[in-house]
Amino acid sequence: MKPVWNGKDFTPRLMLPLSLSFDHRVIDGADGARFITYINQVLSDIRRLIM
């Protein structure tokens, strides 16, 4: 559990640490960042997981 600021106060939230390892000679770092952002969006919205 980590404290997360929601605009008014801190609330405890479960966090899933994610990391990505890849060869920068093959994949650009920006592509990796976009992939992690997409995974974050999918995992944070249960409706997307069902689709």
C-alpha positions, 0 to 999 in steps of 0.5 A, a space after each residue: 500500500 502506498 499513499 496517493 494524493 487524490 486532490 484533497 488528501 492522501 488515500 492508501 492504494 495498492 500499487 503494482 510495480 512494473 519494469 521493462 527491460 529491452 535492448 535500446 539498439 532494437 527498440 527506441 525508449 519512447 516506444 517502451 514508454 508508450 507501451 508501459 503507459 498503455 499497460 498502465 491504462 489497461 490495468 487501471 480500468 477493469 472494463 478494458 481487461 474484460 474486452 
